[in-house]
Amino acid sequence: MRNKNKKGFTLIELLVVIFIMAIMAVIIVPRYASYRNKKSMSYARTQIITDLRYTQDYTLGTKKLLDGTSATGGFGVQFRKGSSYIIFGDGGADPDHAYGGGNELFETVKLVGNVTISRLTLNGNDMDVVNYVSEPPYGKIYINNLDDDITLVITFTNNAGLSETITINNSGFIS
């Protein structure tokens, strides 16, 4: 005679639960990877725009270079194709609105999530290096030492093939 007070799961019930969990995993894992790739692009976009805004704030504030001297030419960002960019202070007696190395280095920023800057265009012309500088005392914007009608487009991509752009003009508008 069987004991009807036994508690537990049958083998069939356990197999059904495992099968349902496997189906859920097959659906969720690819979507999570896609979500992560989109988030890394969104984060990179936010990171670049925030750093551009920080350079404007640094210029209008009292921020100093790492050696304690003033950034007489303001603060800026140097973009190159690749996975990082440089935030710098344009110092010295004759500011050139470009990163010159040495004590001008403020910070090197590495983009996250396999995101790289893949293209830089200045008024439609491809560039290898672009310097964006906010000059004191009023935060006038120079892009590659030019202050007239300039538009910079930064294109960045990730290893999943996603691509986004940021457009900047010399009036400080970033979109």
LINPE-V834313 format. One record per residue. N is the residue number from 1. RES is the residue in one letter. OMEGA is omega in radians with two decimals (999 if undefined). D_LAST is the distance of its C-alpha to the last C-alpha in whole Angstrom. Layout:
BEGIN
((N | RES | OMEGA | D_LAST) (N | RES | OMEGA | D_LAST))
END
This chain:
BEGIN
((1 | M | -3.11 | 77) (2 | R | 3.08 | 74) (3 | N | -3.07 | 72) (4 | K | -3.13 | 70) (5 | N | 3.13 | 68) (6 | K | 3.11 | 66) (7 | K | 3.12 | 63) (8 | G | -3.12 | 60) (9 | F | 3.06 | 58) (10 | T | 3.12 | 59) (11 | L | 3.14 | 58) (12 | I | 3.14 | 57) (13 | E | 3.12 | 55) (14 | L | 3.12 | 53) (15 | L | 3.11 | 53) (16 | V | 3.13 | 51) (17 | V | 3.12 | 48) (18 | I | 3.12 | 48) (19 | F | 3.12 | 47) (20 | I | 3.12 | 45) (21 | M | 3.11 | 43) (22 | A | 3.10 | 43) (23 | I | 3.12 | 41) (24 | M | 3.13 | 38) (25 | A | 3.13 | 38) (26 | V | -3.14 | 37) (27 | I | -2.99 | 35) (28 | I | -3.03 | 33) (29 | V | 3.11 | 32) (30 | P | 3.12 | 30) (31 | R | 3.10 | 28) (32 | Y | 3.12 | 28) (33 | A | 3.11 | 27) (34 | S | 3.11 | 24) (35 | Y | -3.13 | 23) (36 | R | 3.11 | 23) (37 | N | 3.12 | 21) (38 | K | 3.13 | 18) (39 | K | 3.12 | 18) (40 | S | 3.09 | 18) (41 | M | 3.12 | 15) (42 | S | 3.14 | 13) (43 | Y | 3.13 | 15) (44 | A | 3.12 | 14) (45 | R | 3.13 | 10) (46 | T | -3.13 | 11) (47 | Q | -3.13 | 13) (48 | I | -3.12 | 11) (49 | I | 3.12 | 9) (50 | T | 3.13 | 12) (51 | D | 3.04 | 14) (52 | L | 3.11 | 12) (53 | R | 3.10 | 12) (54 | Y | -3.14 | 16) (55 | T | 3.08 | 16) (56 | Q | 3.11 | 16) (57 | D | 3.12 | 18) (58 | Y | -3.12 | 20) (59 | T | -3.11 | 21) (60 | L | -3.14 | 21) (61 | G | -3.09 | 24) (62 | T | -3.12 | 27) (63 | K | 3.14 | 26) (64 | K | 3.02 | 28) (65 | L | -3.09 | 28) (66 | L | 3.13 | 30) (67 | D | 3.08 | 33) (68 | G | 3.14 | 33) (69 | T | 3.14 | 32) (70 | S | 3.04 | 30) (71 | A | -3.02 | 27) (72 | T | 3.12 | 28) (73 | G | 3.14 | 25) (74 | G | 3.11 | 22) (75 | F | -3.11 | 20) (76 | G | 3.11 | 18) (77 | V | 3.03 | 16) (78 | Q | 3.11 | 18) (79 | F | 3.00 | 17) (80 | R | 3.02 | 19) (81 | K | -3.12 | 20) (82 | G | -3.00 | 21) (83 | S | 3.12 | 21) (84 | S | 3.05 | 20) (85 | Y | -3.02 | 19) (86 | I | 2.96 | 20) (87 | I | -3.05 | 19) (88 | F | 3.00 | 22) (89 | G | -3.10 | 24) (90 | D | -3.05 | 25) (91 | G | 3.10 | 28) (92 | G | -3.09 | 31) (93 | A | -3.10 | 33) (94 | D | -3.10 | 31) (95 | P | -3.09 | 28) (96 | D | 3.13 | 26) (97 | H | 3.12 | 22) (98 | A | 3.09 | 23) (99 | Y | -3.11 | 24) (100 | G | -3.14 | 27) (101 | G | 3.08 | 29) (102 | G | -3.04 | 31) (103 | N | 3.12 | 31) (104 | E | -3.12 | 27) (105 | L | 3.09 | 26) (106 | F | -3.14 | 25) (107 | E | 2.98 | 23) (108 | T | -3.07 | 23) (109 | V | 3.10 | 20) (110 | K | 3.08 | 21) (111 | L | -3.07 | 19) (112 | V | 2.96 | 20) (113 | G | 3.13 | 22) (114 | N | 3.09 | 22) (115 | V | 3.10 | 19) (116 | T | 3.00 | 18) (117 | I | -3.02 | 16) (118 | S | -3.11 | 18) (119 | R | 3.05 | 16) (120 | L | 3.10 | 15) (121 | T | 3.14 | 15) (122 | L | -3.04 | 15) (123 | N | 3.08 | 15) (124 | G | 3.14 | 16) (125 | N | 3.11 | 19) (126 | D | -3.13 | 19) (127 | M | 3.05 | 19) (128 | D | -3.12 | 21) (129 | V | 3.08 | 20) (130 | V | 3.07 | 17) (131 | N | 3.08 | 18) (132 | Y | -3.08 | 15) (133 | V | 3.02 | 17) (134 | S | -3.01 | 17) (135 | E | 3.08 | 21) (136 | P | 0.07 | 23) (137 | P | -3.02 | 24) (138 | Y | 3.11 | 21) (139 | G | 3.10 | 18) (140 | K | -3.05 | 18) (141 | I | 3.00 | 15) (142 | Y | 3.04 | 17) (143 | I | -3.02 | 16) (144 | N | 3.08 | 19) (145 | N | 3.10 | 21) (146 | L | -3.12 | 20) (147 | D | 3.10 | 18) (148 | D | -2.99 | 18) (149 | D | -3.06 | 16) (150 | I | 3.02 | 14) (151 | T | 3.10 | 11) (152 | L | 3.07 | 11) (153 | V | 3.10 | 10) (154 | I | 3.09 | 11) (155 | T | 3.09 | 12) (156 | F | -3.07 | 14) (157 | T | 3.01 | 17) (158 | N | -3.06 | 20) (159 | N | 3.08 | 23) (160 | A | 3.12 | 23) (161 | G | 3.09 | 21) (162 | L | -3.10 | 18) (163 | S | 3.07 | 15) (164 | E | 3.10 | 11) (165 | T | 3.01 | 9) (166 | I | 3.11 | 6) (167 | T | -3.09 | 5) (168 | I | 3.00 | 7) (169 | N | -3.03 | 9) (170 | N | 2.99 | 12) (171 | S | 3.10 | 12) (172 | G | 3.14 | 10) (173 | F | -3.13 | 7) (174 | I | 3.11 | 4) (175 | S | 999 | 0))
END
